[in-house]
Amino acid sequence: MTAEDRMKSALKIFVLAAVVVIVLIAGLIAALAHDENPDHDAWYGSLMQPDNPSASCCGLADAYWCDDYFAREGKAYCRITDDRDDAPLKRPHIDIGTEFEIPPYKLKFDRGNPTGHAVIFVNTAGHVWCYVQAGGV
């Protein structure tokens, strides 16, 4: 085997290794971008509606990140910012940018939020069960 052949072989191995590393890093980044943290399952399941403390906010299948929170004409709104895959969460799809009015009696202040995102619990008809701002633990 000539020096040129060895150099070509080494280059092929290097390129293949680089591709493998890039694929692994991309997979890790994708996994970290999703809030499928089992430690959060208990939090999602423990939330009760602020206006009906005997009723659940529902669960992960009704929860969407809604970090774009704003006021318009004296009412509170948020826009969906959730880019997670719906299938693993077993929830219907809601497009990013979809706006929801958040009734004041659905704002939840009595619990922290470990997700790092504001979370809206909403059904497919647009009924808001709860809205939990980001922050706290």
C-alpha positions, 0 to 999 in steps of 0.5 A, spaced: 500 500 500 502 506 497 503 512 502 497 515 497 493 509 499 494 510 506 492 517 506 486 516 502 484 510 507 485 515 513 481 520 510 475 516 509 475 513 516 476 520 518 470 523 514 466 517 516 468 518 524 466 525 523 459 523 520 458 519 526 459 524 531 455 529 527 449 524 527 450 523 534 450 530 536 444 532 532 440 526 536 442 529 542 440 536 541 434 533 538 432 529 545 434 535 549 430 540 545 424 535 547 421 536 554 419 528 555 423 528 562 420 523 566 421 527 572 416 532 570 411 527 569 408 527 576 408 535 575 404 535 569 399 530 573 399 534 579 396 540 577 389 542 578 385 547 575 385 554 579 378 555 578 376 548 580 381 545 584 378 538 584 379 538 577 386 536 573 389 541 568 389 534 564 396 532 563 402 531 558 397 530 552 394 537 553 400 541 554 403 545 549 409 550 550 406 557 550 412 562 551 410 568 547 405 571 552 402 578 551 396 582 553 391 585 547 385 590 549 386 588 556 386 580 555 392 575 556 394 571 550 399 566 549 402 563 542 404 556 541 411 555 541 412 548 542 416 544 537 416 537 540 413 531 536 406 530 538 406 523 537 410 521 543 406 526 547 400 522 544 396 529 543 393 533 537 397 537 533 397 545 534 401 549 529 406 554 532 404 561 532 396 559 534 394 564 539 389 562 545 386 567 550 387 566 557 382 567 562 384 570 568 381 565 572 385 559 568 392 563 570 396 558 575 400 561 580 400 556 586 405 551 583 412 552 580 414 550 573 420 545 572 420 545 564 423 552 563 417 553 558 410 557 560 405 551 559 398 552 556 393 546 557 388 546 552 383 541 548 382 541 541 376 546 541 380 551 544 378 551 551 384 553 556 384 548 562 390 552 565 396 556 564 402 556 568 408 561 567 415 559 566 419 559 572 419 556 579 420 549 581 
